[in-house]
C-alpha cells in the first residue's frame, strides 16, 4: 500500500495517510459486497468474517466479541491488548442491516437477501472504519502512528437498546480515552461533514400497547367496549396529552408505526395492538417519559372502558457530542479538505446507540455527507431505495485517519 499524499495541518505539521487509489477501489468493492449481503442485528456472521479476514490479511489481530458477532482490533499496540491506560482513540462502526426490502431497480449491487437492506448506511460506516484501520496499520509499520487506535465494529445498532451495550460489556472501551463515529446523511453533499457540539440525535424508546374489551356487535357499541374507537383515541389523544405535560422545548414526540384490530366490519373486536416510538431531544425529559406516557395511555384507555397492557421498552439516550472531541473532528476534516468541508447540522429526532459509549468516555459523531453534489432527489434513510455517493467512503477514511493523527499530536 502506498501512502504518497500528504496534507499540511493548520499548525504546519505534516499529515500523512491520504487514501491510495488501489485501496479506494477495494473499499468500494467491499462496501458493495456488504450491501448485497445485509444481515440483521446479532446475525452478522458473514459480515464479521469478512471484516476479520481483511484485517488479518493486513497483519492485525482482530478479536470477535463474546456475543458472537462484531469485533474489535487494536493498532499500534504491542502484544495482544493495550494496557497503557485510557488513551486510545476508538473508531466505531455499526455493521447490521434493516428488515426492509431493497427497492432499487437499476443497481448491480442491490441486496440479494429478501426483505433485508443496508438502508441506513451501516455498510458505509463499516467500510470507512475498515479503510481507516488499513491506512493506520500501514502508518504504524512506518512509525508514523503517534498513539494506539482501536477499531470497534459493533453489531445490532438497530436492535433496542442497541448492541453498543453488549460491546461495552465485552470490553470494547477498555483503554479507550475518546471515541468517534460517522453517520450517513443524505442531506449533506459528499465531500462534507456536518458537525454540532452537544446533542446531535434524540432519545428513542419503543412503545407496545395491547387493548382489550369484551367485544360485541357493531349495532350495539353502547353495550360493550368500542375497542377500535378506543385504539383510535389512544393514537390521537395520547400524543396531544403528553405534549401538554412536557416543556415543548424538550421535543418529545410519539409516532405510531402499527395498529391492528378486528377481522369483520360488523364485529367489535376484543383485542387491539398498537406500537410506535417515543423520541425526545432532552435527556431530562427522556428520563421522565416512561411514567408520563404510561399514565396518559391508561387515562385514555380507561375513559373508553378498555383494559390496557403497556410495554415501554427503553431505547437509547441522545448522542451528546463532547466539545473537545467535536473540535478534533473539525480540525481533522479541515486538515484534509479545508474549512468549506465542515458545515453545521441540526439535532435530529433519530436515535443512535452510539450514545451508550458516551456514558463512559467523551466522544462525538459527525454526519457524513453522501448526497451527490447537485442531486435534487434525497434517498432518505430507512427507505428501500437508499444509496450513497461512494466518494463519501474516501472522505470518511481520510477524516478518521486524520483524527487519529491529530489526536496523537495533541
C-alpha positions in Angstrom: 0.0 0.0 0.0 1.4 3.4 -1.0 0.5 6.5 1.1 2.0 9.2 -1.1 -0.2 12.2 -0.5 0.4 14.5 2.5 -1.6 17.4 3.8 -0.3 20.2 6.0 -2.0 20.7 9.4 -3.0 24.2 10.2 -0.2 24.3 12.7 2.3 23.4 9.9 2.8 19.7 10.8 2.8 17.1 8.0 -0.2 14.9 8.0 0.3 11.6 6.1 -2.3 9.0 5.2 -4.3 10.0 2.2 -6.2 7.1 0.6 -4.4 5.4 -2.3 -6.3 4.7 -5.5 -6.0 0.9 -5.2 -7.4 0.9 -1.7 -10.1 3.3 -2.7 -11.3 0.8 -5.3 -11.0 -2.1 -2.9 -13.1 -0.4 -0.3 -15.9 0.4 -2.8 -16.0 -3.2 -3.8 -16.1 -4.2 -0.1 -19.0 -1.9 0.6 -20.9 -3.2 -2.4 -20.4 -6.8 -1.2 -21.8 -5.9 2.2 -24.7 -4.0 0.5 -25.6 -7.2 -1.4 -25.5 -9.4 1.8 -27.1 -7.4 4.7 -27.5 -9.2 8.0 -29.8 -8.3 10.9 -28.6 -7.4 14.4 -26.8 -10.2 16.2 -26.8 -12.3 13.0 -23.9 -10.6 11.2 -21.7 -13.7 10.9 -20.7 -13.2 7.3 -20.1 -9.5 7.8 -17.9 -10.2 10.8 -15.9 -12.9 9.0 -15.3 -10.5 6.0 -14.0 -7.7 8.2 -11.8 -10.1 10.2 -10.3 -11.7 7.1 -9.2 -8.3 5.7 -7.8 -7.1 9.0 -5.8 -10.4 9.5 -4.5 -10.1 5.9 -3.2 -6.7 6.9 -1.2 -8.2 9.8 -3.6 -7.2 12.5 -5.2 -9.2 15.3 -8.9 -8.6 15.5 -10.9 -10.2 18.3 -14.5 -11.3 17.8 -16.8 -10.1 20.5 -18.1 -12.7 23.0 -21.6 -12.2 21.7 -20.5 -14.0 18.5 -20.7 -11.1 16.0 -18.8 -7.8 15.8 -15.1 -7.4 16.6 -12.5 -5.0 17.9 -9.0 -4.5 16.7 -6.1 -2.5 18.1 -3.5 -0.8 16.0 -0.2 0.4 17.4 -0.4 -1.9 20.4 2.5 -4.2 21.4 1.2 -7.6 22.4 -2.4 -8.9 22.5 -4.0 -6.0 24.3 -3.4 -2.4 25.3 -2.6 -1.8 29.0 -1.2 1.7 28.8 -4.2 3.5 30.3 -7.2 5.1 28.8 -5.5 7.0 25.9 -6.6 5.1 22.8 -8.9 6.8 20.3 -11.7 4.4 19.2 -13.2 4.5 15.7 -16.7 2.9 15.8 -18.8 1.4 13.1 -22.2 -0.4 13.2 -22.5 -3.5 11.0 -26.1 -4.6 10.9 -28.8 -4.1 8.2 -32.5 -3.5 8.3 -35.5 -5.8 7.9 -36.9 -4.0 4.8 -36.8 -4.9 1.1 -34.2 -3.3 -1.2 -36.3 -1.5 -3.8 -33.6 -0.2 -6.1 -34.4 -1.4 -9.6 -31.3 -0.5 -11.6 -28.4 -1.3 -9.2 -25.9 -4.1 -9.8 -25.2 -4.4 -6.1 -28.7 -4.3 -4.7 -29.5 -6.7 -1.8 -29.6 -10.4 -2.7 -31.4 -11.2 0.6 -35.2 -10.9 0.6 -36.6 -8.2 2.9 -33.1 -7.2 4.0 -31.3 -4.0 3.1 -28.4 -1.7 4.2 -30.8 1.2 4.1 -29.2 3.2 6.9 -25.6 3.2 5.6 -24.0 0.8 8.0 -22.2 -0.8 5.1 -20.6 2.6 4.5 -19.8 3.1 8.2 -18.1 -0.3 8.3 -16.1 0.3 5.2 -14.9 3.6 6.5 -13.6 2.2 9.7 -12.0 -0.8 7.9 -10.3 1.5 5.4 -9.1 3.8 8.2 -7.7 0.8 10.0 -5.8 -0.4 7.0 -4.3 3.0 6.4 -3.4 3.5 10.1 -1.8 0.0 10.2 0.4 0.9 7.3 1.4 4.2 9.0 2.1 2.2 12.2 4.5 0.0 10.3 6.4 3.2 9.2 6.5 4.5 12.8 4.1 7.3 11.9 1.2 6.5 14.2 1.8 8.6 17.4 -0.8 6.8 19.6 -2.7 3.5 19.5 -6.1 3.3 17.9 -8.9 0.8 18.4 -11.4 -0.2 15.7 -14.9 -1.2 17.0 -17.2 -3.0 14.6 -20.4 -3.2 16.6 -23.4 -5.5 16.0 -27.1 -4.8 16.4 -27.3 -1.0 16.4 -30.9 -1.3 15.1 -32.0 -3.6 17.9 -33.1 -1.7 21.0 -31.5 -0.9 23.3 -28.6 -1.3 20.9 -25.6 -3.6 20.5 -23.3 -0.9 21.9 -24.2 -2.0 25.4 -23.0 -5.6 24.6 -19.8 -4.3 23.0 -19.1 -2.3 26.2 -19.7 -5.4 28.3 -17.3 -7.2 26.1 -14.5 -4.7 26.9 -14.7 -2.6 23.8 -13.9 0.6 25.8 -11.1 -0.7 28.0 -8.1 1.5 27.4 -10.1 4.0 25.3 -9.9 7.7 26.1 -12.2 9.0 23.4 -14.5 7.6 20.6 -15.6 8.9 17.3 -18.1 7.8 14.6 -19.9 8.9 11.5 -23.4 8.5 10.3 -24.5 8.8 6.7 -26.5 12.0 6.0 -28.4 12.1 2.6 -29.0 15.8 3.1 -25.3 16.7 3.1 -23.2 16.7 0.0 -20.4 14.1 -0.4 -17.1 15.8 0.4 -18.5 17.5 3.5 -19.3 16.6 7.1 -21.9 18.1 9.4 -20.8 18.8 13.0 -22.6 20.0 16.1 -21.5 20.4 19.7 -23.9 19.0 22.3 -27.0 16.9 21.4 -26.9 15.7 17.7 -29.6 12.9 17.9 -32.6 12.3 20.1 -33.5 9.6 22.6 -35.6 6.8 21.1 -37.8 4.3 23.0 -40.3 1.7 21.7 -43.9 1.6 22.8 -46.1 -1.5 22.5 -49.7 -1.5 23.7 -52.4 -4.1 23.9 -56.0 -3.0 24.5 -58.8 -5.5 25.5 -62.5 -5.5 25.8 -65.4 -7.9 25.7 -66.2 -7.3 22.0 -69.7 -7.3 20.5 -71.9 -6.3 17.6 -71.4 -3.0 15.8 -75.1 -2.4 16.2 -74.7 -2.2 19.9 -71.5 -0.3 20.8 -73.1 1.1 23.9 -73.3 -2.4 25.5 -69.6 -3.2 25.2 -66.2 -1.6 24.8 -65.9 0.1 21.4 -62.3 -1.1 21.0 -61.5 0.3 17.6 -62.6 3.7 18.7 -60.6 3.3 21.9 -57.5 2.4 19.9 -58.1 5.4 17.6 -58.4 7.7 20.6 -55.1 6.4 22.0 -53.4 7.1 18.7 -54.7 10.7 18.5 -55.2 11.8 22.2 -52.1 10.3 23.9 -49.5 12.4 21.9 -51.6 15.5 22.5 -52.0 14.8 26.2 -48.3 14.0 26.7 -47.4 17.2 24.7 -49.1 19.2 27.4 -47.2 17.5 30.2 -43.7 18.3 28.9 -41.9 21.6 28.1 -42.4 21.9 24.3 -38.7 22.6 24.0 -38.0 19.0 25.0 -39.1 17.9 21.6 -40.9 14.8 22.9 -42.9 13.1 20.1 -44.9 9.9 20.0 -45.3 8.5 16.5 -47.2 5.3 15.7 -45.9 2.7 13.3 -48.5 -0.1 13.6 -52.2 -0.5 14.6 -54.1 -3.8 14.3 -57.6 -4.8 15.3 -60.6 -6.8 14.1 -61.4 -9.0 11.2 -65.0 -8.3 10.2 -66.9 -5.0 9.5 -69.8 -5.8 11.8 -67.9 -7.2 14.8 -66.4 -5.0 17.5 -63.2 -6.8 18.3 -61.9 -8.0 21.7 -58.2 -7.0 21.2 -56.2 -4.3 19.5 -52.5 -3.7 19.3 -50.5 -0.5 18.7 -46.8 0.1 18.5 -44.7 3.1 17.9 -41.7 5.2 19.1 -41.2 7.9 21.7 -38.5 10.3 20.7 -37.1 13.2 22.8 -34.5 15.9 22.3 -33.9 16.5 26.0 -32.3 13.9 28.3 -34.1 15.0 31.4 -37.5 14.7 29.7 -36.4 11.3 28.4 -35.8 10.1 31.9 -39.4 11.2 32.9 -41.0 9.9 29.7 -42.0 6.3 30.7 -44.1 7.4 33.8 -45.8 10.2 31.9 -46.5 8.3 28.7 -47.9 5.2 30.5 -50.1 7.3 32.7 -51.6 9.1 29.6 -52.3 5.8 27.9 -54.1 4.5 31.0 -56.2 7.6 31.2 -57.4 7.4 27.6 -57.9 3.7 27.7 -60.0 3.9 31.0 -62.0 6.7 29.5 -63.2 4.3 26.8 -63.5 1.3 29.2 -60.6 -0.6 27.6 -58.1 -2.6 29.6 -54.5 -1.6 28.6 -51.3 -3.6 28.8 -48.3 -1.5 28.1 -44.7 -2.5 27.3 -42.5 0.6 27.4 -39.1 -0.5 26.0 -36.2 1.7 27.0 -34.1 2.5 23.9 -31.2 5.0 23.8 -30.5 8.4 25.2 -29.4 11.3 22.9 -25.9 11.4 21.4 -24.3 14.4 23.0 -21.1 15.4 21.3 -18.3 16.4 23.7 -16.9 19.8 22.6 -13.2 18.7 22.6 -13.8 15.6 20.5 -16.1 17.6 18.2 -13.2 20.1 17.7 -10.9 17.1 17.0 -13.2 16.1 14.1 -13.4 19.6 12.9 -9.6 20.0 12.9 -9.1 16.7 11.2 -11.5 17.5 8.4 -10.1 20.9 7.8 -6.6 19.5 7.7 -7.7 17.1 4.9 -10.2 19.2 2.9 -10.3 22.8 4.1 -12.7 24.9 6.1 -15.5 24.6 3.5 -15.7 20.9 4.1 -17.3 21.4 7.5 -20.9 22.5 7.9 -23.2 22.9 10.8 -26.0 20.4 11.4 -29.2 20.3 13.4 -30.2 17.9 16.2 -32.2 15.1 14.7 -35.0 13.1 16.1 -33.3 9.9 15.0 -31.9 7.6 17.7 -28.4 6.1 17.8 -26.9 3.7 20.3 -23.5 5.4 19.9 -24.9 7.4 22.9 -24.2 4.4 25.2 -20.4 4.8 24.6 -20.7 8.5 25.6 -22.0 7.4 29.0 -18.4 6.1 29.7 -16.0 8.2 27.6 -16.1 11.5 25.7 -16.8 11.3 22.0 -18.5 12.8 19.0 -20.4 11.7 15.9 -20.1 13.5 12.5 -22.7 13.4 9.8 -21.0 12.1 6.7 -22.4 13.7 3.5 -23.5 11.0 1.0 -25.5 13.1 -1.5 -24.0 13.6 -4.9 -23.5 17.4 -5.2 -26.2 18.9 -7.4 -28.6 15.9 -7.0 -32.1 17.1 -6.1 -33.6 13.7 -5.1 -33.0 12.7 -1.5 -32.8 9.0 -0.9 -33.6 9.0 2.7 -32.5 6.7 5.5 -34.6 3.6 6.3 -36.1 3.6 2.8 -35.7 0.7 0.4 -34.1 2.9 -2.4 -31.4 4.3 -0.1 -27.9 4.6 -1.7 -24.9 6.8 -1.4 -22.3 8.7 -3.4 -19.4 6.3 -2.8 -16.9 9.1 -2.8 -18.1 9.6 0.8 -16.1 6.5 1.7 -12.8 8.2 0.9 -13.9 11.3 2.9 -14.8 9.1 5.9 -11.5 7.3 5.8 -9.5 10.5 5.5 -11.4 12.0 8.3 -10.8 9.1 10.7 -7.1 8.8 9.8 -6.6 12.5 10.2 -8.4 12.4 13.6 -6.2 9.6 14.8 -3.0 11.5 13.8 -4.1 14.9 15.1 -5.2 13.3 18.4 -1.8 11.8 18.7 -0.1 15.1 18.2 -2.0 16.9 20.9 
